[in-house]
Amino acid sequence: MTSRLPFRFHPPWWAVALAAAGCAAGVLLGNWQTGRAEHKRAIAAAQEAVALRGNFDAKHTILLDNKMHGGRPGYQVVQALRLADGRHVLVNRGWLPAGATREQLPAVRTPGAEVSLSGVRLDRLQRVYEPAGIKREGMVWQNVSIAEFAAWSGLALEAYVIEQHSTLDDGLVRDWPRPDAGVEKHQSYALQWYSLAILCVVMFFVLNIKRAGR
């Protein structure tokens, strides 16, 4: 005596392809968001705290343009710090607000005496999009690298930059974003994408299991 199952499962080819594509997309995008979270954690873990003493070189000052803080436009001040042994290190000193017009540049207060400085060591300054072939003029730049600053100033610079965290009486804001900021958001997005992949599999079976005889 043969028994007959009360349900049948014969999905069409397009349903298989659609479920596979949705599941694969969810897994890939979930892995991408997970990778971004891990990358930010690795950057935060690799940051090295440093403490230096030296004199800022006010003669060579770069203002990095289009830097926002608290919804206000402004600049980040980049100068070289001359150490006691004659070496120079590039320092991102902090943020200051822009003037009323583009032509009105803010006054940068540079300590004249030797300062004690602490911060974190970075491989380079953060870069933003900039069209190729831009000619550097004046002290307002979109981006600056160690090599560009060295060529412009004529100073021999160490192969790293310092993001200053210590306070000075210079009116600059040093409210730096954490390198691992947004990790929770990436984890949340990853969970959503993985859930979508599971949903595709569940819906594939639910929609393609039919009662026998229907």
PAFIKOL-787885 format. One record per residue (C-alpha): residue number from 1; residue in three letters; x, z, y. Coordinates in nm, 3 decimals. Example, Ala and Ser with C-alpha at 12.3 -4.5 7.8 and 13.67 -1.06 7.14 Angstrom:
# PAFIKOL-787885
(1,ALA,(1.230,0.780,-0.450)) (2,SER,(1.367,0.714,-0.106)) 
# end
This chain:
# PAFIKOL-787885
(1,MET,(0.000,0.000,0.000)) (2,THR,(0.147,-0.106,0.328)) (3,SER,(0.119,0.106,0.642)) (4,ARG,(0.077,-0.049,0.979)) (5,LEU,(0.219,0.109,1.292)) (6,PRO,(-0.037,0.182,1.563)) (7,PHE,(0.196,0.038,1.830)) (8,ARG,(0.401,-0.277,1.870)) (9,PHE,(0.706,-0.344,2.086)) (10,HIS,(0.780,-0.707,2.165)) (11,PRO,(0.900,-0.730,2.528)) (12,PRO,(0.939,-1.079,2.681)) (13,TRP,(1.288,-1.198,2.767)) (14,TRP,(1.232,-1.166,3.140)) (15,ALA,(1.138,-0.798,3.102)) (16,VAL,(1.462,-0.733,2.913)) (17,ALA,(1.664,-0.912,3.182)) (18,LEU,(1.486,-0.733,3.466)) (19,ALA,(1.534,-0.388,3.309)) (20,ALA,(1.900,-0.459,3.232)) (21,ALA,(1.966,-0.578,3.586)) (22,GLY,(1.795,-0.277,3.743)) (23,CYS,(1.974,-0.033,3.515)) (24,ALA,(2.313,-0.194,3.574)) (25,ALA,(2.261,-0.199,3.951)) (26,GLY,(2.165,0.169,3.953)) (27,VAL,(2.470,0.270,3.749)) (28,LEU,(2.712,0.057,3.956)) (29,LEU,(2.579,0.183,4.290)) (30,GLY,(2.577,0.540,4.162)) (31,ASN,(2.939,0.506,4.053)) (32,TRP,(3.027,0.361,4.395)) (33,GLN,(2.876,0.658,4.579)) (34,THR,(3.047,0.899,4.338)) (35,GLY,(3.378,0.724,4.402)) (36,ARG,(3.336,0.759,4.778)) (37,ALA,(3.272,1.131,4.742)) (38,GLU,(3.582,1.173,4.523)) (39,HIS,(3.792,0.971,4.771)) (40,LYS,(3.694,1.202,5.058)) (41,ARG,(3.772,1.509,4.849)) (42,ALA,(4.114,1.364,4.766)) (43,ILE,(4.190,1.300,5.135)) (44,ALA,(4.094,1.656,5.227)) (45,ALA,(4.306,1.800,4.946)) (46,ALA,(4.609,1.588,5.043)) (47,GLN,(4.615,1.693,5.409)) (48,GLU,(4.931,1.883,5.497)) (49,ALA,(4.933,2.151,5.766)) (50,VAL,(5.231,2.138,6.002)) (51,ALA,(5.371,2.345,6.289)) (52,LEU,(5.609,2.195,6.547)) (53,ARG,(5.771,2.278,6.879)) (54,GLY,(5.857,2.024,7.143)) (55,ASN,(5.777,1.858,7.474)) (56,PHE,(5.508,1.596,7.528)) (57,ASP,(5.617,1.267,7.681)) (58,ALA,(5.362,1.216,7.962)) (59,LYS,(5.528,0.888,8.066)) (60,HIS,(5.397,0.709,7.760)) (61,THR,(5.028,0.790,7.718)) (62,ILE,(4.767,0.587,7.530)) (63,LEU,(4.391,0.640,7.564)) (64,LEU,(4.204,0.528,7.253)) (65,ASP,(3.878,0.377,7.377)) (66,ASN,(3.516,0.418,7.263)) (67,LYS,(3.550,0.765,7.113)) (68,MET,(3.222,0.956,7.109)) (69,HIS,(3.177,1.332,7.109)) (70,GLY,(2.841,1.503,7.135)) (71,GLY,(2.682,1.172,7.231)) (72,ARG,(2.920,1.120,7.525)) (73,PRO,(3.171,0.833,7.549)) (74,GLY,(3.535,0.914,7.603)) (75,TYR,(3.892,0.869,7.489)) (76,GLN,(4.142,1.023,7.250)) (77,VAL,(4.480,1.100,7.406)) (78,VAL,(4.785,0.985,7.209)) (79,GLN,(5.135,1.090,7.316)) (80,ALA,(5.474,1.140,7.157)) (81,LEU,(5.614,1.489,7.107)) (82,ARG,(5.992,1.518,7.151)) (83,LEU,(6.135,1.772,6.908)) (84,ALA,(6.441,1.985,6.972)) (85,ASP,(6.659,1.760,6.755)) (86,GLY,(6.563,1.452,6.957)) (87,ARG,(6.313,1.306,6.712)) (88,HIS,(5.971,1.190,6.834)) (89,VAL,(5.638,1.235,6.654)) (90,LEU,(5.316,1.065,6.754)) (91,VAL,(5.034,1.314,6.826)) (92,ASN,(4.662,1.265,6.870)) (93,ARG,(4.609,1.548,7.117)) (94,GLY,(4.229,1.542,7.142)) (95,TRP,(3.926,1.402,7.322)) (96,LEU,(3.828,1.390,7.690)) (97,PRO,(3.519,1.237,7.853)) (98,ALA,(3.518,0.901,8.024)) (99,GLY,(3.480,0.868,8.400)) (100,ALA,(3.173,0.744,8.586)) (101,THR,(3.300,0.384,8.560)) (102,ARG,(3.538,0.194,8.336)) (103,GLU,(3.782,0.163,8.623)) (104,GLN,(3.789,0.541,8.677)) (105,LEU,(4.025,0.668,8.408)) (106,PRO,(4.030,1.043,8.339)) (107,ALA,(4.329,1.252,8.439)) (108,VAL,(4.534,1.368,8.142)) (109,ARG,(4.686,1.715,8.175)) (110,THR,(5.020,1.725,7.995)) (111,PRO,(5.204,2.058,7.960)) (112,GLY,(5.543,2.038,8.129)) (113,ALA,(5.706,2.312,7.923)) (114,GLU,(5.781,2.325,7.555)) (115,VAL,(5.472,2.384,7.342)) (116,SER,(5.405,2.521,6.995)) (117,LEU,(5.177,2.282,6.815)) (118,SER,(4.996,2.301,6.484)) (119,GLY,(4.777,2.047,6.311)) (120,VAL,(4.761,1.824,6.008)) (121,ARG,(4.994,1.543,5.909)) (122,LEU,(4.839,1.196,5.865)) (123,ASP,(4.980,0.865,5.751)) (124,ARG,(4.828,0.682,6.047)) (125,LEU,(4.566,0.702,6.317)) (126,GLN,(4.215,0.590,6.231)) (127,ARG,(4.151,0.225,6.318)) (128,VAL,(3.831,0.053,6.431)) (129,TYR,(3.739,-0.315,6.433)) (130,GLU,(3.930,-0.519,6.687)) (131,PRO,(3.953,-0.899,6.729)) (132,ALA,(4.288,-1.048,6.631)) (133,GLY,(4.535,-1.145,6.901)) (134,ILE,(4.439,-0.876,7.152)) (135,LYS,(4.706,-0.835,7.420)) (136,ARG,(4.798,-0.475,7.498)) (137,GLU,(4.762,-0.406,7.869)) (138,GLY,(4.746,-0.077,8.055)) (139,MET,(4.699,0.255,7.880)) (140,VAL,(4.352,0.197,7.727)) (141,TRP,(4.372,0.058,7.374)) (142,GLN,(4.123,0.019,7.092)) (143,ASN,(4.379,0.101,6.822)) (144,VAL,(4.741,0.204,6.804)) (145,SER,(4.980,0.219,6.511)) (146,ILE,(5.317,0.393,6.489)) (147,ALA,(5.496,0.057,6.506)) (148,GLU,(5.290,-0.060,6.807)) (149,PHE,(5.352,0.261,7.000)) (150,ALA,(5.723,0.249,6.919)) (151,ALA,(5.753,-0.112,7.037)) (152,TRP,(5.555,-0.039,7.356)) (153,SER,(5.737,0.284,7.447)) (154,GLY,(6.083,0.208,7.312)) (155,LEU,(6.085,0.540,7.125)) (156,ALA,(6.197,0.584,6.765)) (157,LEU,(5.905,0.758,6.593)) (158,GLU,(5.873,0.945,6.267)) (159,ALA,(5.670,0.769,5.998)) (160,TYR,(5.365,0.996,6.036)) (161,VAL,(5.126,1.119,6.303)) (162,ILE,(4.991,1.465,6.386)) (163,GLU,(4.627,1.545,6.450)) (164,GLN,(4.656,1.845,6.683)) (165,HIS,(4.440,2.148,6.598)) (166,SER,(4.606,2.421,6.807)) (167,THR,(4.459,2.500,7.147)) (168,LEU,(4.629,2.433,7.480)) (169,ASP,(4.515,2.475,7.838)) (170,ASP,(4.472,2.101,7.885)) (171,GLY,(4.093,2.047,7.886)) (172,LEU,(4.100,1.839,7.567)) (173,VAL,(3.843,1.881,7.290)) (174,ARG,(3.983,1.908,6.938)) (175,ASP,(3.660,1.918,6.737)) (176,TRP,(3.780,1.691,6.458)) (177,PRO,(3.541,1.580,6.181)) (178,ARG,(3.624,1.720,5.839)) (179,PRO,(3.774,1.457,5.607)) (180,ASP,(3.531,1.561,5.333)) (181,ALA,(3.227,1.539,5.562)) (182,GLY,(2.944,1.350,5.395)) (183,VAL,(3.039,1.436,5.036)) (184,GLU,(2.697,1.594,4.978)) (185,LYS,(2.528,1.281,5.114)) (186,HIS,(2.723,1.056,4.875)) (187,GLN,(2.635,1.284,4.584)) (188,SER,(2.267,1.270,4.679)) (189,TYR,(2.275,0.890,4.700)) (190,ALA,(2.453,0.872,4.363)) (191,LEU,(2.181,1.086,4.203)) (192,GLN,(1.913,0.857,4.345)) (193,TRP,(2.082,0.546,4.204)) (194,TYR,(2.134,0.704,3.861)) (195,SER,(1.768,0.810,3.864)) (196,LEU,(1.669,0.450,3.939)) (197,ALA,(1.870,0.332,3.637)) (198,ILE,(1.688,0.585,3.414)) (199,LEU,(1.353,0.485,3.564)) (200,CYS,(1.418,0.119,3.481)) (201,VAL,(1.474,0.208,3.115)) (202,VAL,(1.169,0.435,3.099)) (203,MET,(0.940,0.178,3.265)) (204,PHE,(1.075,-0.094,3.035)) (205,PHE,(0.955,0.094,2.728)) (206,VAL,(0.632,0.224,2.881)) (207,LEU,(0.517,-0.120,2.996)) (208,ASN,(0.612,-0.301,2.677)) (209,ILE,(0.476,-0.066,2.408)) (210,LYS,(0.125,-0.190,2.324)) (211,ARG,(-0.140,-0.071,2.084)) (212,ALA,(-0.149,-0.279,1.771)) (213,GLY,(-0.421,-0.539,1.779)) (214,ARG,(-0.438,-0.562,2.159)) 
# end
